Amino acid sequence: MKSFLVIFGVVCVALVRAEVVQFQPCVYPEGTPINCTVHELRIKPCPESAAAKPCRVKRGTDASIEFDYSTNFSANTLQGRAYWANSLVDLPFLGMTTDACLSTPCPVNPDTKQTYKMSLHIDHKYPARSYDVKWKLWNQQEQECCIVFQIKLVK
């Protein structure tokens, strides 16, 4: 009976764990210093991550997004925002709080691994399609962490 409970517990933890998702660091002009390292990105729900496909997120629901990062800068406060990255301009996701200290510990210290966790509401008004999402965290001096990943909004 004990072994059944242990196996059941492990399965439950595995089911609620967010899936590790592939991402790319943001592209900067040559010579721009890199101020941050993102170690891992996790999104729930995202069973597609096992096949390295964009996460399918149903419109009108919430997606849990978290990533582990470490900076080479310090900051008393951080701002954060998700954008639809396209070739013309990055369009911010509307209705999202920009106070990143609500989603990660502040102050931020250099070379300290931290986790940013946020629930992002995917409005049912967003068109169903694939998106390149750019996610940024930055301090008052505009030093930033920045990654790009794909999601696919579905009906």
Summary of the structure (lengths in Angstrom):
residues: 155
radius of gyration: 16.9
end to end distance: 42.6
largest distance: 60.7
contacts: 409
relative contact order: 0.24
helix: 15%
strand: 45%
